[in-house]
């Protein structure tokens, strides 16, 4: 609606912008792809850190002192 109102009152070129956005959204829906999402996910600030493995996460837990029979006797 803003594209149509802007095209009528501001500049007819705004209708072209609204049409291009609508065409892109229609293409994305028809092909089940998202070029904007792919472009944003490729940006360097949007990279996920490497996930730790189960073993590396367990090794980061603090280890309590083990109770041995010798330590109980003293």
Biotite code that builds the C-alpha atoms (Angstrom):
import biotite.structure as struc

atoms = struc.array([
    struc.Atom([0.000, 0.000, 0.000], chain_id="A", res_id=1, res_name="UNK", atom_name="CA", element="C"),
    struc.Atom([2.864, 2.369, 0.781], chain_id="A", res_id=2, res_name="UNK", atom_name="CA", element="C"),
    struc.Atom([4.356, 1.668, -2.638], chain_id="A", res_id=3, res_name="UNK", atom_name="CA", element="C"),
    struc.Atom([1.133, 2.599, -4.385], chain_id="A", res_id=4, res_name="UNK", atom_name="CA", element="C"),
    struc.Atom([0.652, 5.734, -2.270], chain_id="A", res_id=5, res_name="UNK", atom_name="CA", element="C"),
    struc.Atom([4.284, 6.741, -2.737], chain_id="A", res_id=6, res_name="UNK", atom_name="CA", element="C"),
    struc.Atom([3.977, 6.194, -6.479], chain_id="A", res_id=7, res_name="UNK", atom_name="CA", element="C"),
    struc.Atom([0.941, 8.428, -6.633], chain_id="A", res_id=8, res_name="UNK", atom_name="CA", element="C"),
    struc.Atom([2.088, 11.259, -4.372], chain_id="A", res_id=9, res_name="UNK", atom_name="CA", element="C"),
    struc.Atom([5.915, 11.168, -4.371], chain_id="A", res_id=10, res_name="UNK", atom_name="CA", element="C"),
    struc.Atom([7.344, 9.588, -7.514], chain_id="A", res_id=11, res_name="UNK", atom_name="CA", element="C"),
    struc.Atom([6.149, 6.937, -9.979], chain_id="A", res_id=12, res_name="UNK", atom_name="CA", element="C"),
    struc.Atom([9.545, 5.217, -9.626], chain_id="A", res_id=13, res_name="UNK", atom_name="CA", element="C"),
    struc.Atom([8.576, 4.083, -6.126], chain_id="A", res_id=14, res_name="UNK", atom_name="CA", element="C"),
    struc.Atom([6.063, 1.746, -7.759], chain_id="A", res_id=15, res_name="UNK", atom_name="CA", element="C"),
    struc.Atom([8.955, 0.054, -9.557], chain_id="A", res_id=16, res_name="UNK", atom_name="CA", element="C"),
    struc.Atom([10.692, -0.540, -6.239], chain_id="A", res_id=17, res_name="UNK", atom_name="CA", element="C"),
    struc.Atom([7.520, -1.983, -4.721], chain_id="A", res_id=18, res_name="UNK", atom_name="CA", element="C"),
    struc.Atom([7.043, -4.175, -7.800], chain_id="A", res_id=19, res_name="UNK", atom_name="CA", element="C"),
    struc.Atom([10.631, -5.447, -7.627], chain_id="A", res_id=20, res_name="UNK", atom_name="CA", element="C"),
    struc.Atom([10.249, -6.346, -3.950], chain_id="A", res_id=21, res_name="UNK", atom_name="CA", element="C"),
    struc.Atom([6.939, -8.087, -4.646], chain_id="A", res_id=22, res_name="UNK", atom_name="CA", element="C"),
    struc.Atom([8.461, -10.005, -7.552], chain_id="A", res_id=23, res_name="UNK", atom_name="CA", element="C"),
    struc.Atom([11.341, -11.144, -5.351], chain_id="A", res_id=24, res_name="UNK", atom_name="CA", element="C"),
    struc.Atom([8.983, -12.299, -2.620], chain_id="A", res_id=25, res_name="UNK", atom_name="CA", element="C"),
    struc.Atom([6.837, -14.176, -5.146], chain_id="A", res_id=26, res_name="UNK", atom_name="CA", element="C"),
    struc.Atom([9.911, -15.877, -6.627], chain_id="A", res_id=27, res_name="UNK", atom_name="CA", element="C"),
    struc.Atom([11.138, -16.854, -3.151], chain_id="A", res_id=28, res_name="UNK", atom_name="CA", element="C"),
    struc.Atom([7.779, -18.369, -2.280], chain_id="A", res_id=29, res_name="UNK", atom_name="CA", element="C"),
    struc.Atom([7.467, -20.242, -5.579], chain_id="A", res_id=30, res_name="UNK", atom_name="CA", element="C"),
    struc.Atom([10.988, -21.726, -5.476], chain_id="A", res_id=31, res_name="UNK", atom_name="CA", element="C"),
    struc.Atom([11.259, -22.175, -1.685], chain_id="A", res_id=32, res_name="UNK", atom_name="CA", element="C"),
    struc.Atom([14.556, -20.257, -1.638], chain_id="A", res_id=33, res_name="UNK", atom_name="CA", element="C"),
    struc.Atom([15.629, -17.058, 0.032], chain_id="A", res_id=34, res_name="UNK", atom_name="CA", element="C"),
    struc.Atom([18.457, -15.130, -1.591], chain_id="A", res_id=35, res_name="UNK", atom_name="CA", element="C"),
    struc.Atom([18.410, -12.461, 1.130], chain_id="A", res_id=36, res_name="UNK", atom_name="CA", element="C"),
    struc.Atom([18.746, -15.118, 3.829], chain_id="A", res_id=37, res_name="UNK", atom_name="CA", element="C"),
    struc.Atom([21.692, -16.693, 2.020], chain_id="A", res_id=38, res_name="UNK", atom_name="CA", element="C"),
    struc.Atom([23.365, -13.307, 1.609], chain_id="A", res_id=39, res_name="UNK", atom_name="CA", element="C"),
    struc.Atom([22.899, -12.410, 5.268], chain_id="A", res_id=40, res_name="UNK", atom_name="CA", element="C"),
    struc.Atom([24.124, -15.805, 6.475], chain_id="A", res_id=41, res_name="UNK", atom_name="CA", element="C"),
    struc.Atom([27.294, -15.396, 4.392], chain_id="A", res_id=42, res_name="UNK", atom_name="CA", element="C"),
    struc.Atom([28.267, -12.185, 6.187], chain_id="A", res_id=43, res_name="UNK", atom_name="CA", element="C"),
    struc.Atom([31.355, -12.522, 8.407], chain_id="A", res_id=44, res_name="UNK", atom_name="CA", element="C"),
    struc.Atom([29.614, -11.256, 11.556], chain_id="A", res_id=45, res_name="UNK", atom_name="CA", element="C"),
    struc.Atom([26.939, -13.923, 11.201], chain_id="A", res_id=46, res_name="UNK", atom_name="CA", element="C"),
    struc.Atom([29.184, -16.992, 11.505], chain_id="A", res_id=47, res_name="UNK", atom_name="CA", element="C"),
    struc.Atom([28.449, -19.439, 14.287], chain_id="A", res_id=48, res_name="UNK", atom_name="CA", element="C"),
    struc.Atom([31.199, -20.531, 16.613], chain_id="A", res_id=49, res_name="UNK", atom_name="CA", element="C"),
    struc.Atom([32.340, -24.104, 16.354], chain_id="A", res_id=50, res_name="UNK", atom_name="CA", element="C"),
    struc.Atom([30.170, -26.326, 18.513], chain_id="A", res_id=51, res_name="UNK", atom_name="CA", element="C"),
    struc.Atom([32.068, -28.264, 21.172], chain_id="A", res_id=52, res_name="UNK", atom_name="CA", element="C"),
    struc.Atom([32.012, -32.034, 21.024], chain_id="A", res_id=53, res_name="UNK", atom_name="CA", element="C"),
    struc.Atom([30.558, -34.030, 23.870], chain_id="A", res_id=54, res_name="UNK", atom_name="CA", element="C"),
    struc.Atom([34.018, -35.134, 25.000], chain_id="A", res_id=55, res_name="UNK", atom_name="CA", element="C"),
    struc.Atom([35.492, -31.622, 25.004], chain_id="A", res_id=56, res_name="UNK", atom_name="CA", element="C"),
    struc.Atom([32.516, -30.304, 26.980], chain_id="A", res_id=57, res_name="UNK", atom_name="CA", element="C"),
    struc.Atom([32.863, -33.051, 29.599], chain_id="A", res_id=58, res_name="UNK", atom_name="CA", element="C"),
    struc.Atom([36.587, -32.417, 29.939], chain_id="A", res_id=59, res_name="UNK", atom_name="CA", element="C"),
    struc.Atom([35.865, -28.783, 30.880], chain_id="A", res_id=60, res_name="UNK", atom_name="CA", element="C"),
    struc.Atom([33.986, -29.802, 34.052], chain_id="A", res_id=61, res_name="UNK", atom_name="CA", element="C"),
    struc.Atom([35.960, -29.349, 37.259], chain_id="A", res_id=62, res_name="UNK", atom_name="CA", element="C"),
    struc.Atom([37.123, -32.593, 38.786], chain_id="A", res_id=63, res_name="UNK", atom_name="CA", element="C"),
    struc.Atom([36.474, -33.149, 42.496], chain_id="A", res_id=64, res_name="UNK", atom_name="CA", element="C"),
    struc.Atom([39.066, -34.910, 44.619], chain_id="A", res_id=65, res_name="UNK", atom_name="CA", element="C"),
    struc.Atom([38.449, -38.635, 44.460], chain_id="A", res_id=66, res_name="UNK", atom_name="CA", element="C"),
    struc.Atom([37.828, -40.399, 47.772], chain_id="A", res_id=67, res_name="UNK", atom_name="CA", element="C"),
    struc.Atom([40.141, -43.379, 48.164], chain_id="A", res_id=68, res_name="UNK", atom_name="CA", element="C"),
    struc.Atom([40.291, -45.901, 50.996], chain_id="A", res_id=69, res_name="UNK", atom_name="CA", element="C"),
    struc.Atom([43.625, -44.402, 52.093], chain_id="A", res_id=70, res_name="UNK", atom_name="CA", element="C"),
    struc.Atom([42.102, -40.929, 52.504], chain_id="A", res_id=71, res_name="UNK", atom_name="CA", element="C"),
    struc.Atom([39.219, -42.331, 54.533], chain_id="A", res_id=72, res_name="UNK", atom_name="CA", element="C"),
    struc.Atom([41.605, -44.002, 57.000], chain_id="A", res_id=73, res_name="UNK", atom_name="CA", element="C"),
    struc.Atom([43.346, -40.766, 57.853], chain_id="A", res_id=74, res_name="UNK", atom_name="CA", element="C"),
])
